[in-house]
Amino acid sequence: MALDYNVIGERLKQARLNKKLTQENLAEKLDVSVAFLSRIERGSSLISLKRLNQICSILDITEGDILNGVSKNSSTYLNKDFSNLLKSCPPEKIRLIYNIAKVIVENE
């Protein structure tokens, strides 16, 4: 799966706006130019994992929020992954997974 830097940039921009930071504020905290940050948000500049980590730390979000678009706090977190996992399991393992999950849920 290839990374879509336009989507990543848009998610970063939205996270920045949610924190009520301007590009200038965030660029200053990152010690980068506003032009560079603007290119990242537009998806016209690649972003390293190190830089992504720095931005996520400042914006108080996870890299997963940006790369996958799903927050661990979301009610649908891992639904797709779990569904795909179950599709690859034989019926007897699906039953075992169900029984284990049922025990966990009922004992909360």
C-alpha positions in Angstrom: 0.0 0.0 0.0 1.5 3.3 -1.1 1.2 6.4 1.1 -1.0 9.1 -0.1 0.8 12.3 0.9 -2.2 14.4 -0.1 -4.3 12.6 2.5 -1.6 12.7 5.1 -1.1 16.4 4.5 -4.8 17.1 4.8 -5.0 15.1 8.1 -2.0 17.0 9.5 -3.6 20.3 8.5 -6.9 19.3 10.2 -5.1 18.3 13.3 -3.2 21.6 13.4 -6.4 23.5 13.0 -8.0 21.4 15.7 -5.2 22.6 18.0 -5.9 26.2 16.9 -2.3 26.6 15.6 -1.4 28.6 12.5 1.2 27.3 10.1 3.5 29.9 11.4 3.1 28.6 15.0 3.7 25.0 14.1 6.6 25.8 11.7 8.3 27.7 14.6 7.9 24.8 17.0 9.3 22.5 14.4 12.1 24.9 13.4 11.1 24.6 9.7 10.0 27.2 7.2 6.3 27.9 6.7 6.8 27.1 3.0 8.0 23.6 3.9 5.1 23.0 6.3 2.7 24.3 3.6 4.1 21.8 1.1 3.7 19.0 3.6 0.0 19.9 4.2 -0.6 20.1 0.5 1.1 16.7 -0.1 3.6 18.2 -2.4 6.6 17.4 -0.1 7.4 14.0 1.4 7.5 13.7 5.1 10.0 11.6 7.0 8.9 9.4 9.9 11.1 11.5 12.2 9.3 14.7 11.1 5.9 13.0 11.3 6.7 12.0 14.9 7.7 15.5 15.8 4.5 17.0 14.3 2.3 14.3 16.0 4.0 15.0 19.3 3.3 18.7 19.1 -0.3 18.1 17.9 -0.9 15.4 20.6 -2.0 12.8 18.1 -0.6 9.5 17.0 1.1 8.6 13.8 -1.7 6.0 13.3 -4.2 8.8 13.4 -2.4 10.5 10.5 -1.4 7.4 8.4 -4.6 5.4 8.9 -7.1 8.1 9.6 -8.3 6.1 12.6 -7.9 7.1 16.2 -7.5 4.4 19.0 -10.3 6.3 20.7 -12.6 5.7 17.8 -15.4 3.2 18.3 -14.5 1.6 15.0 -10.8 1.2 15.8 -9.5 -2.1 14.4 -13.0 -3.1 13.0 -11.6 -3.5 9.5 -8.4 -5.3 10.7 -10.4 -7.6 12.9 -12.9 -8.4 10.1 -10.0 -9.2 7.7 -8.4 -11.4 10.3 -11.6 -13.4 10.8 -12.0 -13.9 7.0 -8.7 -15.7 6.9 -9.6 -18.1 9.8 -11.1 -21.5 9.6 -14.6 -21.9 11.3 -13.2 -23.7 14.4 -10.8 -20.8 15.1 -13.5 -18.2 14.5 -15.6 -20.0 17.2 -12.6 -20.1 19.6 -11.9 -16.3 19.0 -15.6 -15.6 19.6 -15.6 -17.6 22.9 -12.5 -15.8 24.1 -13.9 -12.4 23.2 -17.2 -13.2 24.9 -15.4 -14.1 28.1 -13.4 -10.9 28.0 -16.5 -8.7 27.3 -18.7 -10.3 29.9 -16.0 -10.0 32.6 -15.5 -6.2 32.2 
